[in-house]
């Protein structure tokens, strides 16, 4: 789909790249997963490229009149979806040049979410700790209640959970059903 960028297009105050509400979406896209679009059902994705923003699936917008009002970043978006054009007023809540809040979720730039150095003294990346939490969660939920290995897995899961929360990550949203929950930046 071709989008004509108007001369008055303005960039958002965020670094170019893919932003996602869930690290699992970034991982799925990065690994070339064929069904990565299924992950979009549980999160939000935006791709920022200077004065253009898209949902990575069907809608692409040219931005103009970008302005900051406190922590709000407001803009006019001239968008095309399946050859249908629409002009809308949009806005995000600024968190940093690599993160913003939108529709009740925090979106972080995929590259930044995986490369930010932790301040908690642990050398493992957030992605690695999420993997460790997943392994421990499987051992805790799948083990026998009287098996010491099950209790160990449950304890490890709680420790990893605490580390992730300390880094600003939450396991799902309060309104999510258990099957919908995934690790994401806390709102």
Backbone torsions as a table, in degrees:
resi	resn	phi	psi	omega
1	UNK	NA	131.2	-177.7
2	UNK	-97.0	135.2	177.6
3	UNK	-122.8	130.1	178.5
4	UNK	-91.9	119.7	-178.5
5	UNK	-84.6	120.7	179.1
6	UNK	-69.6	155.7	-178.2
7	UNK	-62.4	-25.0	-177.1
8	UNK	-90.8	13.9	-177.9
9	UNK	-62.5	140.6	-178.5
10	UNK	-123.0	138.9	177.0
11	UNK	-79.2	153.9	172.5
12	UNK	-77.3	158.2	179.7
13	UNK	-82.7	41.7	179.3
14	UNK	-127.1	152.3	176.9
15	UNK	-66.2	146.8	176.5
16	UNK	-63.4	146.5	176.6
17	UNK	145.3	-176.5	178.5
18	UNK	-92.7	131.4	178.8
19	UNK	-114.5	138.4	-177.6
20	UNK	-141.6	152.0	176.6
21	UNK	-84.5	-4.6	-178.1
22	UNK	-145.9	132.4	178.3
23	UNK	-60.9	-30.5	-179.8
24	UNK	-64.0	-31.5	177.1
25	UNK	-67.7	-45.4	177.7
26	UNK	-57.7	-45.9	-178.9
27	UNK	-62.3	-42.9	-178.5
28	UNK	-64.0	-42.9	-180.0
29	UNK	-68.5	-44.0	-179.4
30	UNK	-62.2	-37.3	-178.0
31	UNK	-81.6	0.6	177.4
32	UNK	73.5	23.6	-178.8
33	UNK	-57.9	126.6	-175.2
34	UNK	-63.5	-32.8	-177.2
35	UNK	-103.1	32.3	-175.8
36	UNK	-60.5	-25.7	-179.2
37	UNK	-62.1	-23.5	177.8
38	UNK	-63.6	-28.7	179.3
39	UNK	-68.0	-23.8	-179.3
40	UNK	-64.6	-20.3	178.1
41	UNK	-65.5	-25.4	-178.0
42	UNK	-104.8	7.0	-178.5
43	UNK	-162.8	-175.8	-178.5
44	UNK	-121.0	140.6	176.3
45	UNK	-128.5	138.7	172.0
46	UNK	-136.8	139.2	176.0
47	UNK	-114.1	121.5	-179.1
48	UNK	-107.2	131.1	177.0
49	UNK	-141.0	88.2	-179.0
50	UNK	60.4	-119.5	-178.1
51	UNK	-87.9	14.9	179.6
52	UNK	-122.6	147.1	176.5
53	UNK	-140.6	142.9	178.5
54	UNK	-139.3	167.7	176.4
55	UNK	-95.7	7.9	178.3
56	UNK	70.4	6.2	179.2
57	UNK	-124.7	-65.8	-171.3
58	UNK	-135.2	-18.2	-174.5
59	UNK	-112.2	133.2	176.0
60	UNK	-131.7	138.4	-175.2
61	UNK	-128.9	143.7	169.2
62	UNK	-100.7	134.7	-175.1
63	UNK	-104.8	144.7	172.9
64	UNK	-145.7	169.9	178.4
65	UNK	54.2	39.5	178.1
66	UNK	-73.5	130.8	-178.5
67	UNK	-150.6	154.5	176.9
68	UNK	-108.6	133.2	174.0
69	UNK	-128.4	97.4	-173.0
70	UNK	65.0	-125.7	178.1
71	UNK	-93.3	5.1	178.5
72	UNK	-91.3	136.2	173.7
73	UNK	-111.0	112.1	-177.0
74	UNK	-108.2	152.0	-178.1
75	UNK	-161.4	162.8	170.8
76	UNK	-103.8	130.7	-177.8
77	UNK	-119.2	124.7	174.3
78	UNK	-100.4	104.7	-168.0
79	UNK	-113.2	149.8	174.5
80	UNK	-126.2	131.4	174.9
81	UNK	-133.4	116.1	-179.4
82	UNK	49.4	49.3	177.6
83	UNK	66.6	15.0	175.2
84	UNK	-109.0	122.4	-177.3
85	UNK	-96.2	143.9	178.7
86	UNK	-150.2	139.9	175.3
87	UNK	-107.1	128.0	-178.6
88	UNK	-132.9	155.2	171.8
89	UNK	-95.2	127.4	-177.0
90	UNK	-124.1	171.8	178.1
91	UNK	-168.5	147.8	176.1
92	UNK	-129.7	157.4	173.1
93	UNK	-97.5	121.3	-176.9
94	UNK	-71.0	128.9	172.7
95	UNK	-111.3	-50.2	176.7
96	UNK	-160.1	180.0	178.1
97	UNK	-69.3	-8.4	178.9
98	UNK	-120.4	13.3	-179.3
99	UNK	-159.4	146.2	175.1
100	UNK	-150.3	163.3	-178.9
101	UNK	-106.9	134.0	-177.7
102	UNK	-154.4	130.2	177.7
103	UNK	50.5	45.6	175.6
104	UNK	77.7	6.5	-179.4
105	UNK	-130.7	151.9	174.6
106	UNK	-96.1	126.0	177.0
107	UNK	-105.2	128.8	179.3
108	UNK	-117.3	146.3	178.3
109	UNK	-65.3	127.4	-173.8
110	UNK	-53.1	-48.4	-179.8
111	UNK	-62.1	-40.8	-177.9
112	UNK	-70.7	-36.7	-177.8
113	UNK	-62.0	-27.3	-176.7
114	UNK	-99.3	-9.1	-176.5
115	UNK	-115.4	-3.2	179.9
116	UNK	-67.2	128.6	-179.1
117	UNK	-73.9	129.8	179.2
118	UNK	-70.5	150.7	179.2
119	UNK	-104.7	9.8	-175.4
120	UNK	-95.1	3.0	178.0
121	UNK	88.8	-9.8	177.8
122	UNK	-84.3	139.8	-178.9
123	UNK	-84.9	-17.3	-179.7
124	UNK	-70.2	141.7	176.3
125	UNK	-73.1	163.2	176.3
126	UNK	-57.8	-41.6	178.7
127	UNK	-58.9	-42.8	179.3
128	UNK	-66.0	-39.5	179.1
129	UNK	-67.8	-37.1	175.8
130	UNK	-61.5	-41.2	176.8
131	UNK	-62.4	-43.7	179.0
132	UNK	-64.0	-41.2	177.5
133	UNK	-60.5	-42.9	-179.4
134	UNK	-61.8	-43.4	177.4
135	UNK	-62.0	-46.6	179.9
136	UNK	-65.2	-38.4	178.7
137	UNK	-62.2	-41.8	177.7
138	UNK	-62.7	-42.9	178.9
139	UNK	-66.6	-35.1	-179.5
140	UNK	-72.5	-46.6	-176.7
141	UNK	-77.3	-26.1	-175.9
142	UNK	-98.2	-4.5	-175.4
143	UNK	-94.6	167.3	177.2
144	UNK	-74.9	139.7	-176.5
145	UNK	-63.3	-23.0	-179.0
146	UNK	-102.5	7.8	179.9
147	UNK	-88.7	126.1	179.0
148	UNK	-58.7	-28.9	178.1
149	UNK	-66.6	-34.9	177.5
150	UNK	-65.2	-46.4	179.1
151	UNK	-61.9	-37.9	177.6
152	UNK	-64.7	-42.2	178.9
153	UNK	-64.0	-40.5	179.3
154	UNK	-65.2	-40.2	177.5
155	UNK	-65.0	-42.6	178.0
156	UNK	-63.0	-41.7	179.3
157	UNK	-58.3	-42.9	179.9
158	UNK	-65.5	-38.1	177.7
159	UNK	-64.7	-45.8	178.3
160	UNK	-63.4	-38.4	178.3
161	UNK	-59.1	-45.6	-179.7
162	UNK	-63.7	-40.1	178.3
163	UNK	-62.8	-46.0	-178.8
164	UNK	-63.9	-41.9	177.5
165	UNK	-62.3	-38.3	177.1
166	UNK	-63.4	-25.8	177.9
167	UNK	-90.8	5.4	177.2
168	UNK	87.5	23.4	179.5
169	UNK	-109.7	142.6	179.6
170	UNK	-125.5	149.7	178.6
171	UNK	-94.4	94.5	-180.0
172	UNK	74.9	-179.4	176.8
173	UNK	-111.4	158.3	-177.7
174	UNK	-55.7	-33.3	-177.1
175	UNK	-83.9	-5.4	-179.3
176	UNK	-74.2	139.7	168.0
177	UNK	-72.2	159.8	-175.7
178	UNK	-54.9	-41.6	-177.6
179	UNK	-68.6	-17.1	-179.3
180	UNK	-90.5	-12.2	-172.7
181	UNK	-72.3	139.5	175.7
182	UNK	-149.6	157.1	177.1
183	UNK	-69.5	133.6	179.7
184	UNK	-152.4	162.8	175.7
185	UNK	-61.6	137.0	178.7
186	UNK	-68.9	147.3	178.0
187	UNK	-87.7	NA	NA
